[in-house]
């Protein structure tokens, strides 16, 4: 903080405002909430008065400072935007007018997002576990650095300029990722678009045609009473849900389990390395090949397992066909178009058609597409690191701003 800046207690620039309103059953009201970690004051929703239990609420107005008594210590504090003027909040939120002859609202709004200020709110909060509340005397005693108004406005303008650059960098990052993923999707489509290719070394097959002769080619997960939520345990045999199947890989961060005895009862729903898993609902068609570590895991109702004949087809090639073959995508689109709840069943999956070359050619295609996927994955990894750096930039900018270094 610049040595020339005075420190001023919040009570000198804030005035608590209570503007009560009795909600009427036949009126529509906009309700406001304040997100944690300085993520903004936002519209919670619009509801008719008769749907709102607490009838005595309070109006908020543009430019006021609003905070949550419960979560101000977690950064739930900010300024009311113009579109939220005359929205309502409960008594769990405190609202303050600002003395604009001393403080620029946006300057205070920025300062409220600093770790220093949040830490001061934590110190001003008291209570037992789950009942911690901000105490107003302590809150109003918090002192903040307050340069002259002109300097406050200059700092706000500079921070907004830098924030815009950071946001532009985020947008470029997202665009680059989308373009890389679109390039991969295009490459997959080109491989399987045989409309202008000679079919001397390709043949059309259905999913049923490429099945393992020793197992059921297509198997939908257990349904209804076969597996109830009450049978899930904290450990045992993992049960893969629709969220675990991502494009090309298994996400194992949120697994459910059943006992070994229950898994034995559901043995027909076990998977083997090289099986292809297919999401039959949600993002229909999202799929991956079962890795070695998931041997004998189970599938849930929203997944379909495909057992491929490894002597005639490469499972990874089948995955790419399901992901990007125009014939597959068109068939799924046709079956799900207009559905209130998009999904496919095992019969539809069995009939999906795609072109299949020789096994050697499949492996060459897989190597090519895997290499493209690896490049996309590398880009995403680098961008994730860049995102972390971008996320750290704005707090660093604010820290410098309130030390008088901008």
Residue, then its C-alpha position, 0 to 999 in steps of 0.5 A: x500500500x502506498x505510504x500516501x494512502x490513508x486507511x479508513x474504517x468501512x463505517x466511514x464510507x458505508x451506511x446500512x440500508x434496510x428497505x423492507x417490502x411485503x411480497x404479494x402473492x400475485x407479483x413476480x419478484x427477482x431474487x438476488x444471491x451473492x456467489x462465493x469467492x468474489x464471483x459476483x452478485x447475480x440473479x438467483x431466479x424469478x418467482x411469484x410471491x406465493x412461491x416465496x415462503x419469507x414474505x418480508x424481504x428487502x429491496x436492493x438498488x444499483x451500486x449498493x454493496x451487498x454481502x452474505x452474513x454467512x459467506x462474506x468470510x468466503x468472498x460472498x460480497x459485491x456490488x449490485x449491478x444495474x439489471x438487479x435494481x429493485x430485486x429482493x433479498x432476505x435478511x441473511x444479506x446486508x445492504x449498504x449505501x456508499x459515500x461516493x464523495x469518498x469512495x469510488x464503488x468499483x474501487x471498493x468492489x475490487x478491494x473486496x475481492x482481495x485475499x486481505x479483505x476476505x481474511x479480515x471478514x473471516x476475523x470479523x465472523x464468529x460462531x460455532x461450526x455451521x453457524x458462523x456469522x459476520x458480526x457487523x461491528x467487526x465488519x465496519x471496523x475493517x480498515x481499507x486503503x483509500x487514496x483520493x477519488x481521482x487515484x481510485x478511478x485511475x486504478x479502476x480503469x487500469x485494472x479493468x484494462x488489464x482484466x480485459x486483456x486477461x479475458x481476451x487471452x482466455x478467449x484465445x485459449x478456448x478458441x485454440x482448444x476448440x479448433x484443435x478438437x475440431x481438427x481431430x473430429x474432421x480428421x476422423x470424419x475424413x478417415x471414415x468418409x468413403x463416399x469418394x474412396x475406392x472400397x477395394x480394401x474396405x467392407x461395410x459392417x454393423x456392430x453385430x458383425x464385428x462381435x466376439x463369438x465367445x461373448x454377447x456382442x452387445x450388453x446393456x447394463x443392469x436395470x431396475x431391481x437388478x442394481x439399486x442405489x442402496x447396494x452401493x458400497x464404499x469399496x469393492x468392485x467398481x461400477x462404471x456410470x455414464x459420467x465415468x465414460x469420457x471421449x477416449x478414456x475412463x474418468x475414475x475420480x467418482x466411482x461407485x462400488x458393490x460388494x464382491x458377492x453382488x458383483x458375482x450376481x451381476x457377472x454378465x455385466x462385467x467388462x474386459x480390456x478391449x471392450x468398447x463402452x458406449x453411452x446410451x443416454x446423455x451425450x449419446x455415443x460418447x465412448x472409450x475402450x476399456x483399459x487393462x486396469x478396469x478388468x472385471x469392473x461392472x457397467x450401469x444401466x446407462x452404458x452399453x458394452x461392445x465385445x469386439x472380435x480382436x481377430x478381425x478388428x482393432x477395438x480402438x478403430x471401432x471406438x473411432x468409428x463410433x466417434x466420427x464415422x458419418x454413417x454412425x453419426x447420421x444414424x444416431x442423429x436420426x434416432x434421437x432427433x426430436x426425442x424429449x430424452x435422447x437415447x439409443x438401445x442395444x438394437x439400434x447400436x447393433x445396427x450401426x454401420x461403418x466401413x472396415x478395412x483390413x486389420x493392418x490398415x485399421x492399426x495404421x489408421x489408429x496410430x495416425x489418429x492416436x498421434x493426432x489425439x496425443x497432440x490435442x492432449x498435449x495442447x490441452x495440458x499446456x492450456x490447463x497450465x496457462x489457465x492456472x497462470x491466467x487465473x493467478x494474474x488478476x489477483x496479482x494485478x489487484x495486489x499490485x494495485x492496492x500497493x500503489x504499484x499500478 
